Amino acid sequence: MDMTTADPLVGATLDQRYYVESRVAGGGMATVYVAHDLRLDRRVALKVMHSTLAQDPQFVRRFINEAHAVAKLSHPNVVQVYDQGTDQGHVYLAMEYVPGRTLRDLLKLRGRLAPQDALQIMVPVLAGLGAAHQAGMVHRDIKPENVLLTRDGQVKVVDFGLARVVEAAQEGLTKTGTLMGTAAYLAPEQISQSVSDARTDVYACGIMLYELLTGAQPHTGDSAIAVAYQHVNQDVPRPSRVVDGIAPEIDALVTQATERDPRYRPGDAGQFLAAVFDVYPHLAGAAPQPPAGYAPAAALPPAGAAAAAGSADDDSNNTLVVELPDVPDDDYEDYGDDRRERSRGLRYPLIAVAGLLVVLLAGFGWWMAFGRYESVPELVGMSREQAEQQLSAQGLRISVADEGVYSDEAEEGTIAESDPAASARALPGDTVTVALSLGPQTVEMPNVVGLPVSDARGQLEDLGIEDVTEEEASSRDQPAGTVLSSDPEAGADADRAAGVTLTVSAGFDMPDVTGLSQDDARASLEGSGLSVSVTDQASDSVPRGQVISQDPEAGSTVGSGDSVTITVSSGPEQIEIPDVTGWKVDDARKELEELGFRVEVHEFMGDRVAAYSPTGRAEEGATVELWATPFGNGGPGRGNDRGNRDDD
């Protein structure tokens, strides 16, 4: 299927940097494209968030903060995040481009994997996930669609932390009992308590391992609610019940990772990885300690179209908003009329006990709902140290966002906003994320007209305006690189978030003065504000005094005050005429003719040159006249020496 048809982003360039080549896949929260990074000349995977999410300012801010955190995670089994940005309403991530296919593609191709192959894929997945857990990040959406297999045997995990960003964006739109995730891989505590930590990722890895071994998911149903009910109330079966020949040690890996009570699972992916290594010696022909990141060539599908980081277009395993009603922990049975009769005598004491339990449970419920929570204090305007002290006194932690926000209320460097906001409820030990103020969003635009663009940029950056766009315009009055105008104009309000546009002189086209006389050429160039210097050059084809060439050439971009050199013809080349006084006439004739002169001899009963004309220099082909006498000049010099030697 052609996924590029009618896609407006294909062929577009985001942030004047990423040229979108083609659409690769679409998922529940984003669309993935292959793009070319024009600045670094490399291919990247561009994950563009759906417009419904990109229109939520809170989502965009959380998305930016999460992208910064994920970008710090560097591991060979994790798809690297290069860049993040927003352009024309499109919120995107630029990530490492990974040619290959997803683990889902491999499952569709093979159905299921042998235990050795399944574990050899799980090892690098758990290695990358373990690095994230060590860094304090939880994936929350582990599934085969988020595991990429490269053609050279690498295994990489993608989309760290993004499920949390989407869930946070949905908090104001969904109600209690709503969570983000893929129903087939949700841990019971995610469903019943909306709690996620490293152990929920371990649970999803256990489900994925079961799927690799059996070719099917352990819990299925007609709806996400039906699947969620099974996660809460049913254990994941041992893979050996579905596929014969799977070793008990492999069964134990799956059942331990998918324990419904998170206390009995491995604490994080690193512990699960250690358990996988412990199983390797029990598999026939398996290496005892496989290196993290290794995946056998046999485990990969045949090379095909390049795949980038992201989910496939199959909607069945997309990240979704799942709305869950109360899911009971266990069913109950009707014991029949006879048992009800026998229990009737205990009814009234039990009613009293039940009443007491109701009171206790009501009190406990009130404490769970209200009593155990702390109210987030008002932090706006405080310094970071003051906010930390205030939160610590209430048993809360503080985290400072990587990027600040503009604020007219809080001075630069103080707290501008908090998440959760003031008066919101938070559990003891929860973290409150604060953003520091960058100062007011608008400042007075300085006068930068007439300055070199580098100086203008420096003034704007000092004011906190970093988004500066340059537009060139032709100008004969200002040197190239000089600011001609600004938008907004000097003295107006400049939005530090919107940026500033500078119109910069591009100079003008160098006029063509070749063929003009020296005086005319100089007048034309100096009239354009250019500085002129002149050099001479002999020429047989250009008349004396005319311009042979110019530097810069005609059509080049120049600016006012630039220097131009014109080369002017000095006429044909002049040749030095040797002093042949006293030479024998024949020797002088030969010498002069070899130099390119014509020779005319006037003899007066002699064979020695007494005089010649012209002297000095003459053009090639000019006539040199010789006057000969019996004795010549006889004076000192080359001619006399040569003549005397000839006489000898």
PyMOL commands that set and color helices and strands:
alter all, ss='L'
color gray80, all
select helices_A, chain A and resi 51-54+57-71+103-110+115-134+144-146+162-170+183-185+188-192+198-214+224-233+239-241+248-257+262-264+269-282+297-299+315-317+337-371+384-393+453-462+518-527+585-594+638-647
alter helices_A, ss='H'
color red, helices_A
select strands_A, chain A and resi 13-14+18-26+30-37+42-49+81-87+90-96+100-102+147-150+155-157+178-181+320-323+374-375+397-400+415-419+425-426+431-436+442-444+468-473+483-487+493-495+500-505+508-509+531-537+547-551+557-558+563-569+574-576+598-603+608-613+617-619+623-629
alter strands_A, ss='S'
color yellow, strands_A
deselect
rebuild
show_as cartoon
